[in-house]
Each structure stands twice: as structure tokens, then as C-alpha cells.
């Protein structure tokens, strides 16, 4: 009868020691994992930077397209004699030139 409790206690001790060892490993490696995660969040990979730059360029190109359509409309109204449209067209043209300086030129494929 006495052998059953001794056997149960020894099995429990072995299983608990494995559990304690695992917990100890988790506690020891936790700071390394947290540090690695912080570094990953704080740095930007090259592909992420490229994607962000591409989004910024597309946004400026879209804005340039809107300004070009607005400018074309203003020029048409200016030619019909609307002096206010002429002034607005000059402002739109200046905005277009400012945006064009921020958009990289496409490489020549020739």
C-alpha cells in the first residue's frame, strides 16, 4: 500500500521538474525575445521603405493628375476671356511645377 503513494510522488516530482525547467527557460529567454521584438518594431526593412516611397510617389502623381485636369479646365476658361481663370491657372501651374520636382524621372528605355 505504501508503494503507491511513493510511486505517485516520484512521478509527480519528475513531471513537475520538467515543468519548472521549461518555465525557467521561458523566464531566461523572455528578455531576449522582447528585445528582438522591440528592435524589429523600431527598424524599417528595405522593402518596407521601398513600399512607403512608392506610395508617396503614387500619391504625388495622383495629385499632379488632378492639378493637370484642373489646369486644363482653367486654361479653357481663360481662353474664353475669364481673367479669374487665368490667375487660377497660373497658381495651378506653379503647384504642378512644385510637385513635378518631387517625382523622380522615369529611366530612358532606349
Phi, psi and omega in degrees: 000325183288338183290328181295311178295325179294317178298315180297316180295318181292322177295316180297320180295318179294318182289324178291325180295323176295319179294318179293322179295318178297316179298319179296319178296317179298319180293321181289320184273349182302313181299326179293316179295318179295317179297318179295321179295319179296318178295319179297319180288329184277339182253155178246129179287164180297321180294322177295320178295320178296318179297317180296317179297319178298318178297318179297317180295315179298322179297316179293322178296321177296316178298320178297319178299317178297316179296322179297318178295319178297317180298316179301317179296316180295321179296318179299317178293325179296318180294337178276359175107007180276107182293325178296322179296325178296316178295317179295324179296321178296318179295317179297320179297319179296319177296319179298319180295322178296319180290320181301327179292340182264354180260125181294147180285146176286139179293148177289131182263003181283000000 
